[in-house]
Amino acid sequence: MGALNNTGSLTDIGLKMTKFPLGPQLTKLLLTCEEFSCINEVLLIVTILSVPSVFFSPKDRAEESDAAHAKYFMPESDYLTSLNIYKQWEANKYLWRLV
C-alpha cells in the first residue's frame, strides 16, 4: 500500500493514513480516489462498509435473501456490490425495500 518504506518507516502516505480511524485498505482508498476521479463513489463505498451490513437474512427466508443479494452482486468486488446497492436504492427514490 506504500505506507512503509523498505526499512519499515512510515512514508508520507503512511503518515497520512495514521490520521484516519479506518482500516488501511479503506484509508488508502480514500487517499487515492481523487487521482482516479471517483471521490463520490469511494466516499459512498467507505460509508457503506463502515456501518453494519445492509443485508438482513432471516433463517426461514435464506433462499429469498440470497436471491435478493444476487440481484446486486458485482463479480469485480464486494466494494462495487455495495456501490451498486446504494445506486439502486438512490434510483428507487431511497425506498428501504429494494426487492
MODELLER restraints for C-alpha pairs under 7 A, 6 or more apart:
rsr = mdl.restraints
at = mdl.atoms
rsr.add(forms.Gaussian(group=physical.xy_distance, feature=features.Distance(at['CA:2:A'], at['CA:13:A']), mean=6.90, stdev=0.5))
rsr.add(forms.Gaussian(group=physical.xy_distance, feature=features.Distance(at['CA:2:A'], at['CA:14:A']), mean=6.84, stdev=0.5))
rsr.add(forms.Gaussian(group=physical.xy_distance, feature=features.Distance(at['CA:3:A'], at['CA:10:A']), mean=5.73, stdev=0.5))
rsr.add(forms.Gaussian(group=physical.xy_distance, feature=features.Distance(at['CA:3:A'], at['CA:11:A']), mean=5.39, stdev=0.5))
rsr.add(forms.Gaussian(group=physical.xy_distance, feature=features.Distance(at['CA:3:A'], at['CA:13:A']), mean=5.65, stdev=0.5))
rsr.add(forms.Gaussian(group=physical.xy_distance, feature=features.Distance(at['CA:3:A'], at['CA:14:A']), mean=3.64, stdev=0.5))
rsr.add(forms.Gaussian(group=physical.xy_distance, feature=features.Distance(at['CA:4:A'], at['CA:10:A']), mean=4.56, stdev=0.5))
rsr.add(forms.Gaussian(group=physical.xy_distance, feature=features.Distance(at['CA:4:A'], at['CA:11:A']), mean=5.30, stdev=0.5))
rsr.add(forms.Gaussian(group=physical.xy_distance, feature=features.Distance(at['CA:4:A'], at['CA:14:A']), mean=6.22, stdev=0.5))
rsr.add(forms.Gaussian(group=physical.xy_distance, feature=features.Distance(at['CA:5:A'], at['CA:11:A']), mean=5.98, stdev=0.5))
rsr.add(forms.Gaussian(group=physical.xy_distance, feature=features.Distance(at['CA:17:A'], at['CA:27:A']), mean=5.97, stdev=0.5))
rsr.add(forms.Gaussian(group=physical.xy_distance, feature=features.Distance(at['CA:17:A'], at['CA:28:A']), mean=6.84, stdev=0.5))
rsr.add(forms.Gaussian(group=physical.xy_distance, feature=features.Distance(at['CA:20:A'], at['CA:27:A']), mean=6.47, stdev=0.5))
rsr.add(forms.Gaussian(group=physical.xy_distance, feature=features.Distance(at['CA:26:A'], at['CA:46:A']), mean=6.31, stdev=0.5))
rsr.add(forms.Gaussian(group=physical.xy_distance, feature=features.Distance(at['CA:30:A'], at['CA:42:A']), mean=6.57, stdev=0.5))
rsr.add(forms.Gaussian(group=physical.xy_distance, feature=features.Distance(at['CA:33:A'], at['CA:39:A']), mean=5.33, stdev=0.5))
rsr.add(forms.Gaussian(group=physical.xy_distance, feature=features.Distance(at['CA:33:A'], at['CA:42:A']), mean=6.63, stdev=0.5))
rsr.add(forms.Gaussian(group=physical.xy_distance, feature=features.Distance(at['CA:44:A'], at['CA:83:A']), mean=6.76, stdev=0.5))
rsr.add(forms.Gaussian(group=physical.xy_distance, feature=features.Distance(at['CA:45:A'], at['CA:79:A']), mean=6.14, stdev=0.5))
rsr.add(forms.Gaussian(group=physical.xy_distance, feature=features.Distance(at['CA:45:A'], at['CA:82:A']), mean=6.32, stdev=0.5))
rsr.add(forms.Gaussian(group=physical.xy_distance, feature=features.Distance(at['CA:45:A'], at['CA:83:A']), mean=5.72, stdev=0.5))
rsr.add(forms.Gaussian(group=physical.xy_distance, feature=features.Distance(at['CA:48:A'], at['CA:82:A']), mean=6.79, stdev=0.5))
rsr.add(forms.Gaussian(group=physical.xy_distance, feature=features.Distance(at['CA:57:A'], at['CA:65:A']), mean=5.47, stdev=0.5))
rsr.add(forms.Gaussian(group=physical.xy_distance, feature=features.Distance(at['CA:68:A'], at['CA:99:A']), mean=6.05, stdev=0.5))
rsr.add(forms.Gaussian(group=physical.xy_distance, feature=features.Distance(at['CA:72:A'], at['CA:81:A']), mean=6.06, stdev=0.5))
rsr.add(forms.Gaussian(group=physical.xy_distance, feature=features.Distance(at['CA:72:A'], at['CA:84:A']), mean=6.22, stdev=0.5))
rsr.add(forms.Gaussian(group=physical.xy_distance, feature=features.Distance(at['CA:72:A'], at['CA:85:A']), mean=5.98, stdev=0.5))
rsr.add(forms.Gaussian(group=physical.xy_distance, feature=features.Distance(at['CA:73:A'], at['CA:81:A']), mean=5.10, stdev=0.5))
rsr.add(forms.Gaussian(group=physical.xy_distance, feature=features.Distance(at['CA:74:A'], at['CA:80:A']), mean=5.98, stdev=0.5))
rsr.add(forms.Gaussian(group=physical.xy_distance, feature=features.Distance(at['CA:74:A'], at['CA:81:A']), mean=4.82, stdev=0.5))
rsr.add(forms.Gaussian(group=physical.xy_distance, feature=features.Distance(at['CA:89:A'], at['CA:95:A']), mean=6.36, stdev=0.5))
rsr.add(forms.Gaussian(group=physical.xy_distance, feature=features.Distance(at['CA:89:A'], at['CA:98:A']), mean=6.56, stdev=0.5))
